[in-house]
Amino acid sequence: MKEFLWPVRVYYEDTDSGGVVYYANYLKFMERGRTEWLRELGFEQDELREKEGILFAVRKVEVDYRSPARFNDKLQVSARIISRGKASLTFQQEITADADGRLLCSGIIKIACIGAESFRPTPIPHALLSVIIDGV
């Protein structure tokens, strides 16, 4: 899959008492990137829940923090699928400083496709999978 990019600006609420982005907020930025990636493909998460009966849930996260972002910084969040299973997608994501391309944070995030009622693994719907395969 080609790399998907999404711009993010650091708000005051994203920072900690040291004036840098609080570590957990990088995960929020990555989540927004994956949500916008789905939207770019033509899929809304609420519609997938209602029409397909599925949800996407984070199963595993590995994050490497490299350099801090600060209030009002412009960032780029990337998302790229590096592997897929019948009921899962694994993303490589990076957050870089927009000004100089400096790598701030990177992660490998495994997402499980689960039934909205059962919360059990369920295959990724064919309509979505075909769009993903075409983009890989």
PyMOL commands that place a pseudoatom at each C-alpha (Angstrom):
pseudoatom trace, name=CA, resn=MET, resi=1, chain=A, elem=C, hetatm=0, pos=[0.000, 0.000, 0.000]
pseudoatom trace, name=CA, resn=LYS, resi=2, chain=A, elem=C, hetatm=0, pos=[1.196, 3.467, -0.699]
pseudoatom trace, name=CA, resn=GLU, resi=3, chain=A, elem=C, hetatm=0, pos=[1.824, 5.681, 2.273]
pseudoatom trace, name=CA, resn=PHE, resi=4, chain=A, elem=C, hetatm=0, pos=[-1.094, 7.783, 3.500]
pseudoatom trace, name=CA, resn=LEU, resi=5, chain=A, elem=C, hetatm=0, pos=[-0.261, 11.168, 5.061]
pseudoatom trace, name=CA, resn=TRP, resi=6, chain=A, elem=C, hetatm=0, pos=[-2.403, 13.245, 7.386]
pseudoatom trace, name=CA, resn=PRO, resi=7, chain=A, elem=C, hetatm=0, pos=[-1.484, 16.682, 8.821]
pseudoatom trace, name=CA, resn=VAL, resi=8, chain=A, elem=C, hetatm=0, pos=[-1.843, 17.360, 12.557]
pseudoatom trace, name=CA, resn=ARG, resi=9, chain=A, elem=C, hetatm=0, pos=[-1.152, 20.488, 14.564]
pseudoatom trace, name=CA, resn=VAL, resi=10, chain=A, elem=C, hetatm=0, pos=[-0.148, 20.250, 18.223]
pseudoatom trace, name=CA, resn=TYR, resi=11, chain=A, elem=C, hetatm=0, pos=[-2.639, 22.018, 20.495]
pseudoatom trace, name=CA, resn=TYR, resi=12, chain=A, elem=C, hetatm=0, pos=[-1.916, 23.175, 24.030]
pseudoatom trace, name=CA, resn=GLU, resi=13, chain=A, elem=C, hetatm=0, pos=[-4.103, 20.331, 25.352]
pseudoatom trace, name=CA, resn=ASP, resi=14, chain=A, elem=C, hetatm=0, pos=[-1.748, 17.816, 23.671]
pseudoatom trace, name=CA, resn=THR, resi=15, chain=A, elem=C, hetatm=0, pos=[1.212, 18.897, 25.790]
pseudoatom trace, name=CA, resn=ASP, resi=16, chain=A, elem=C, hetatm=0, pos=[2.359, 17.960, 29.277]
pseudoatom trace, name=CA, resn=SER, resi=17, chain=A, elem=C, hetatm=0, pos=[3.826, 20.092, 32.080]
pseudoatom trace, name=CA, resn=GLY, resi=18, chain=A, elem=C, hetatm=0, pos=[7.187, 20.076, 30.277]
pseudoatom trace, name=CA, resn=GLY, resi=19, chain=A, elem=C, hetatm=0, pos=[5.636, 21.712, 27.223]
pseudoatom trace, name=CA, resn=VAL, resi=20, chain=A, elem=C, hetatm=0, pos=[6.038, 18.715, 24.930]
pseudoatom trace, name=CA, resn=VAL, resi=21, chain=A, elem=C, hetatm=0, pos=[3.457, 16.347, 23.469]
pseudoatom trace, name=CA, resn=TYR, resi=22, chain=A, elem=C, hetatm=0, pos=[2.350, 13.859, 26.112]
pseudoatom trace, name=CA, resn=TYR, resi=23, chain=A, elem=C, hetatm=0, pos=[3.442, 10.377, 25.032]
pseudoatom trace, name=CA, resn=ALA, resi=24, chain=A, elem=C, hetatm=0, pos=[-0.071, 8.870, 24.810]
pseudoatom trace, name=CA, resn=ASN, resi=25, chain=A, elem=C, hetatm=0, pos=[-1.195, 11.610, 22.430]
pseudoatom trace, name=CA, resn=TYR, resi=26, chain=A, elem=C, hetatm=0, pos=[1.070, 10.238, 19.705]
pseudoatom trace, name=CA, resn=LEU, resi=27, chain=A, elem=C, hetatm=0, pos=[-1.193, 7.167, 19.740]
pseudoatom trace, name=CA, resn=LYS, resi=28, chain=A, elem=C, hetatm=0, pos=[-4.199, 9.473, 19.289]
pseudoatom trace, name=CA, resn=PHE, resi=29, chain=A, elem=C, hetatm=0, pos=[-2.498, 11.109, 16.309]
pseudoatom trace, name=CA, resn=MET, resi=30, chain=A, elem=C, hetatm=0, pos=[-1.858, 7.655, 14.809]
pseudoatom trace, name=CA, resn=GLU, resi=31, chain=A, elem=C, hetatm=0, pos=[-5.490, 6.670, 15.398]
pseudoatom trace, name=CA, resn=ARG, resi=32, chain=A, elem=C, hetatm=0, pos=[-6.639, 9.790, 13.551]
pseudoatom trace, name=CA, resn=GLY, resi=33, chain=A, elem=C, hetatm=0, pos=[-4.316, 8.893, 10.692]
pseudoatom trace, name=CA, resn=ARG, resi=34, chain=A, elem=C, hetatm=0, pos=[-5.812, 5.412, 10.351]
pseudoatom trace, name=CA, resn=THR, resi=35, chain=A, elem=C, hetatm=0, pos=[-9.359, 6.808, 10.569]
pseudoatom trace, name=CA, resn=GLU, resi=36, chain=A, elem=C, hetatm=0, pos=[-8.634, 9.348, 7.842]
pseudoatom trace, name=CA, resn=TRP, resi=37, chain=A, elem=C, hetatm=0, pos=[-6.994, 6.613, 5.737]
pseudoatom trace, name=CA, resn=LEU, resi=38, chain=A, elem=C, hetatm=0, pos=[-10.247, 4.607, 5.921]
pseudoatom trace, name=CA, resn=ARG, resi=39, chain=A, elem=C, hetatm=0, pos=[-12.234, 7.732, 5.060]
pseudoatom trace, name=CA, resn=GLU, resi=40, chain=A, elem=C, hetatm=0, pos=[-9.956, 8.365, 2.064]
pseudoatom trace, name=CA, resn=LEU, resi=41, chain=A, elem=C, hetatm=0, pos=[-10.788, 4.835, 0.866]
pseudoatom trace, name=CA, resn=GLY, resi=42, chain=A, elem=C, hetatm=0, pos=[-14.505, 5.656, 1.134]
pseudoatom trace, name=CA, resn=PHE, resi=43, chain=A, elem=C, hetatm=0, pos=[-15.318, 3.923, 4.426]
pseudoatom trace, name=CA, resn=GLU, resi=44, chain=A, elem=C, hetatm=0, pos=[-16.665, 5.508, 7.600]
pseudoatom trace, name=CA, resn=GLN, resi=45, chain=A, elem=C, hetatm=0, pos=[-16.227, 3.556, 10.821]
pseudoatom trace, name=CA, resn=ASP, resi=46, chain=A, elem=C, hetatm=0, pos=[-19.777, 4.202, 12.038]
pseudoatom trace, name=CA, resn=GLU, resi=47, chain=A, elem=C, hetatm=0, pos=[-21.169, 2.934, 8.723]
pseudoatom trace, name=CA, resn=LEU, resi=48, chain=A, elem=C, hetatm=0, pos=[-18.978, -0.176, 8.884]
pseudoatom trace, name=CA, resn=ARG, resi=49, chain=A, elem=C, hetatm=0, pos=[-20.437, -0.858, 12.344]
pseudoatom trace, name=CA, resn=GLU, resi=50, chain=A, elem=C, hetatm=0, pos=[-24.025, -0.291, 11.222]
pseudoatom trace, name=CA, resn=LYS, resi=51, chain=A, elem=C, hetatm=0, pos=[-23.942, -1.884, 7.743]
pseudoatom trace, name=CA, resn=GLU, resi=52, chain=A, elem=C, hetatm=0, pos=[-21.259, -4.566, 8.077]
pseudoatom trace, name=CA, resn=GLY, resi=53, chain=A, elem=C, hetatm=0, pos=[-21.506, -5.237, 11.816]
pseudoatom trace, name=CA, resn=ILE, resi=54, chain=A, elem=C, hetatm=0, pos=[-17.765, -4.778, 12.364]
pseudoatom trace, name=CA, resn=LEU, resi=55, chain=A, elem=C, hetatm=0, pos=[-15.401, -2.678, 14.415]
pseudoatom trace, name=CA, resn=PHE, resi=56, chain=A, elem=C, hetatm=0, pos=[-11.658, -2.234, 14.284]
pseudoatom trace, name=CA, resn=ALA, resi=57, chain=A, elem=C, hetatm=0, pos=[-9.825, -2.595, 17.582]
pseudoatom trace, name=CA, resn=VAL, resi=58, chain=A, elem=C, hetatm=0, pos=[-6.172, -2.136, 18.396]
pseudoatom trace, name=CA, resn=ARG, resi=59, chain=A, elem=C, hetatm=0, pos=[-4.689, -5.509, 19.341]
pseudoatom trace, name=CA, resn=LYS, resi=60, chain=A, elem=C, hetatm=0, pos=[-1.003, -4.688, 19.687]
pseudoatom trace, name=CA, resn=VAL, resi=61, chain=A, elem=C, hetatm=0, pos=[1.152, -1.560, 19.703]
pseudoatom trace, name=CA, resn=GLU, resi=62, chain=A, elem=C, hetatm=0, pos=[4.916, -1.113, 19.561]
pseudoatom trace, name=CA, resn=VAL, resi=63, chain=A, elem=C, hetatm=0, pos=[6.034, 2.525, 19.714]
pseudoatom trace, name=CA, resn=ASP, resi=64, chain=A, elem=C, hetatm=0, pos=[9.444, 4.161, 19.527]
pseudoatom trace, name=CA, resn=TYR, resi=65, chain=A, elem=C, hetatm=0, pos=[9.671, 7.763, 20.720]
pseudoatom trace, name=CA, resn=ARG, resi=66, chain=A, elem=C, hetatm=0, pos=[12.577, 9.662, 19.135]
pseudoatom trace, name=CA, resn=SER, resi=67, chain=A, elem=C, hetatm=0, pos=[12.188, 13.402, 19.529]
pseudoatom trace, name=CA, resn=PRO, resi=68, chain=A, elem=C, hetatm=0, pos=[9.602, 15.671, 21.176]
pseudoatom trace, name=CA, resn=ALA, resi=69, chain=A, elem=C, hetatm=0, pos=[6.986, 17.760, 19.433]
pseudoatom trace, name=CA, resn=ARG, resi=70, chain=A, elem=C, hetatm=0, pos=[5.906, 21.013, 21.048]
pseudoatom trace, name=CA, resn=PHE, resi=71, chain=A, elem=C, hetatm=0, pos=[2.884, 23.289, 21.177]
pseudoatom trace, name=CA, resn=ASN, resi=72, chain=A, elem=C, hetatm=0, pos=[1.809, 24.624, 17.767]
pseudoatom trace, name=CA, resn=ASP, resi=73, chain=A, elem=C, hetatm=0, pos=[4.143, 22.326, 15.794]
pseudoatom trace, name=CA, resn=LYS, resi=74, chain=A, elem=C, hetatm=0, pos=[2.787, 21.047, 12.493]
pseudoatom trace, name=CA, resn=LEU, resi=75, chain=A, elem=C, hetatm=0, pos=[3.196, 17.292, 12.110]
pseudoatom trace, name=CA, resn=GLN, resi=76, chain=A, elem=C, hetatm=0, pos=[2.675, 14.668, 9.426]
pseudoatom trace, name=CA, resn=VAL, resi=77, chain=A, elem=C, hetatm=0, pos=[1.188, 11.319, 10.425]
pseudoatom trace, name=CA, resn=SER, resi=78, chain=A, elem=C, hetatm=0, pos=[1.770, 8.461, 8.009]
pseudoatom trace, name=CA, resn=ALA, resi=79, chain=A, elem=C, hetatm=0, pos=[0.017, 5.116, 7.757]
pseudoatom trace, name=CA, resn=ARG, resi=80, chain=A, elem=C, hetatm=0, pos=[1.024, 2.172, 5.604]
pseudoatom trace, name=CA, resn=ILE, resi=81, chain=A, elem=C, hetatm=0, pos=[-0.145, -1.435, 5.761]
pseudoatom trace, name=CA, resn=ILE, resi=82, chain=A, elem=C, hetatm=0, pos=[2.798, -3.796, 6.098]
pseudoatom trace, name=CA, resn=SER, resi=83, chain=A, elem=C, hetatm=0, pos=[0.811, -7.019, 6.457]
pseudoatom trace, name=CA, resn=ARG, resi=84, chain=A, elem=C, hetatm=0, pos=[-2.738, -8.262, 6.483]
pseudoatom trace, name=CA, resn=GLY, resi=85, chain=A, elem=C, hetatm=0, pos=[-4.546, -11.323, 7.665]
pseudoatom trace, name=CA, resn=LYS, resi=86, chain=A, elem=C, hetatm=0, pos=[-8.075, -12.585, 7.231]
pseudoatom trace, name=CA, resn=ALA, resi=87, chain=A, elem=C, hetatm=0, pos=[-9.223, -10.494, 10.212]
pseudoatom trace, name=CA, resn=SER, resi=88, chain=A, elem=C, hetatm=0, pos=[-6.309, -8.126, 10.840]
pseudoatom trace, name=CA, resn=LEU, resi=89, chain=A, elem=C, hetatm=0, pos=[-4.207, -5.325, 9.416]
pseudoatom trace, name=CA, resn=THR, resi=90, chain=A, elem=C, hetatm=0, pos=[-0.757, -4.315, 10.597]
pseudoatom trace, name=CA, resn=PHE, resi=91, chain=A, elem=C, hetatm=0, pos=[0.269, -0.718, 10.048]
pseudoatom trace, name=CA, resn=GLN, resi=92, chain=A, elem=C, hetatm=0, pos=[3.625, 0.992, 10.130]
pseudoatom trace, name=CA, resn=GLN, resi=93, chain=A, elem=C, hetatm=0, pos=[3.102, 4.574, 11.211]
pseudoatom trace, name=CA, resn=GLU, resi=94, chain=A, elem=C, hetatm=0, pos=[5.412, 7.535, 11.627]
pseudoatom trace, name=CA, resn=ILE, resi=95, chain=A, elem=C, hetatm=0, pos=[4.965, 11.015, 12.980]
pseudoatom trace, name=CA, resn=THR, resi=96, chain=A, elem=C, hetatm=0, pos=[7.368, 13.568, 11.575]
pseudoatom trace, name=CA, resn=ALA, resi=97, chain=A, elem=C, hetatm=0, pos=[7.906, 17.286, 12.036]
pseudoatom trace, name=CA, resn=ASP, resi=98, chain=A, elem=C, hetatm=0, pos=[6.427, 19.082, 9.060]
pseudoatom trace, name=CA, resn=ALA, resi=99, chain=A, elem=C, hetatm=0, pos=[9.099, 21.790, 9.169]
pseudoatom trace, name=CA, resn=ASP, resi=100, chain=A, elem=C, hetatm=0, pos=[12.163, 19.574, 8.720]
pseudoatom trace, name=CA, resn=GLY, resi=101, chain=A, elem=C, hetatm=0, pos=[10.959, 15.980, 8.290]
pseudoatom trace, name=CA, resn=ARG, resi=102, chain=A, elem=C, hetatm=0, pos=[12.541, 14.940, 11.595]
pseudoatom trace, name=CA, resn=LEU, resi=103, chain=A, elem=C, hetatm=0, pos=[11.184, 11.587, 12.844]
pseudoatom trace, name=CA, resn=LEU, resi=104, chain=A, elem=C, hetatm=0, pos=[9.453, 12.107, 16.172]
pseudoatom trace, name=CA, resn=CYS, resi=105, chain=A, elem=C, hetatm=0, pos=[7.720, 8.797, 16.749]
pseudoatom trace, name=CA, resn=SER, resi=106, chain=A, elem=C, hetatm=0, pos=[7.195, 5.525, 14.918]
pseudoatom trace, name=CA, resn=GLY, resi=107, chain=A, elem=C, hetatm=0, pos=[5.017, 2.531, 15.587]
pseudoatom trace, name=CA, resn=ILE, resi=108, chain=A, elem=C, hetatm=0, pos=[3.780, -0.832, 14.467]
pseudoatom trace, name=CA, resn=ILE, resi=109, chain=A, elem=C, hetatm=0, pos=[0.062, -1.163, 15.193]
pseudoatom trace, name=CA, resn=LYS, resi=110, chain=A, elem=C, hetatm=0, pos=[-1.909, -4.370, 14.692]
pseudoatom trace, name=CA, resn=ILE, resi=111, chain=A, elem=C, hetatm=0, pos=[-5.637, -3.821, 14.197]
pseudoatom trace, name=CA, resn=ALA, resi=112, chain=A, elem=C, hetatm=0, pos=[-8.207, -6.612, 14.583]
pseudoatom trace, name=CA, resn=CYS, resi=113, chain=A, elem=C, hetatm=0, pos=[-11.500, -6.696, 12.723]
pseudoatom trace, name=CA, resn=ILE, resi=114, chain=A, elem=C, hetatm=0, pos=[-14.133, -7.801, 15.245]
pseudoatom trace, name=CA, resn=GLY, resi=115, chain=A, elem=C, hetatm=0, pos=[-17.884, -8.352, 15.273]
pseudoatom trace, name=CA, resn=ALA, resi=116, chain=A, elem=C, hetatm=0, pos=[-19.697, -5.341, 16.711]
pseudoatom trace, name=CA, resn=GLU, resi=117, chain=A, elem=C, hetatm=0, pos=[-21.891, -7.561, 18.884]
pseudoatom trace, name=CA, resn=SER, resi=118, chain=A, elem=C, hetatm=0, pos=[-19.583, -10.471, 19.706]
pseudoatom trace, name=CA, resn=PHE, resi=119, chain=A, elem=C, hetatm=0, pos=[-16.251, -8.620, 19.945]
pseudoatom trace, name=CA, resn=ARG, resi=120, chain=A, elem=C, hetatm=0, pos=[-14.769, -11.769, 18.376]
pseudoatom trace, name=CA, resn=PRO, resi=121, chain=A, elem=C, hetatm=0, pos=[-12.452, -11.758, 15.336]
pseudoatom trace, name=CA, resn=THR, resi=122, chain=A, elem=C, hetatm=0, pos=[-14.333, -11.650, 12.047]
pseudoatom trace, name=CA, resn=PRO, resi=123, chain=A, elem=C, hetatm=0, pos=[-13.098, -11.480, 8.446]
pseudoatom trace, name=CA, resn=ILE, resi=124, chain=A, elem=C, hetatm=0, pos=[-12.535, -8.056, 6.922]
pseudoatom trace, name=CA, resn=PRO, resi=125, chain=A, elem=C, hetatm=0, pos=[-15.500, -7.372, 4.581]
pseudoatom trace, name=CA, resn=HIS, resi=126, chain=A, elem=C, hetatm=0, pos=[-14.773, -8.155, 0.940]
pseudoatom trace, name=CA, resn=ALA, resi=127, chain=A, elem=C, hetatm=0, pos=[-15.660, -4.621, -0.226]
pseudoatom trace, name=CA, resn=LEU, resi=128, chain=A, elem=C, hetatm=0, pos=[-13.035, -3.117, 2.069]
pseudoatom trace, name=CA, resn=LEU, resi=129, chain=A, elem=C, hetatm=0, pos=[-10.472, -5.856, 1.479]
pseudoatom trace, name=CA, resn=SER, resi=130, chain=A, elem=C, hetatm=0, pos=[-10.669, -5.438, -2.289]
pseudoatom trace, name=CA, resn=VAL, resi=131, chain=A, elem=C, hetatm=0, pos=[-9.937, -1.705, -1.975]
pseudoatom trace, name=CA, resn=ILE, resi=132, chain=A, elem=C, hetatm=0, pos=[-7.035, -2.437, 0.367]
pseudoatom trace, name=CA, resn=ILE, resi=133, chain=A, elem=C, hetatm=0, pos=[-5.598, -5.099, -1.945]
pseudoatom trace, name=CA, resn=ASP, resi=134, chain=A, elem=C, hetatm=0, pos=[-5.792, -2.728, -4.912]
pseudoatom trace, name=CA, resn=GLY, resi=135, chain=A, elem=C, hetatm=0, pos=[-3.845, -0.177, -2.896]
pseudoatom trace, name=CA, resn=VAL, resi=136, chain=A, elem=C, hetatm=0, pos=[-1.172, -2.576, -1.607]
for i in range(1, 136): cmd.bond("trace and resi %d" % i, "trace and resi %d" % (i + 1))
show_as sticks, trace
zoom trace
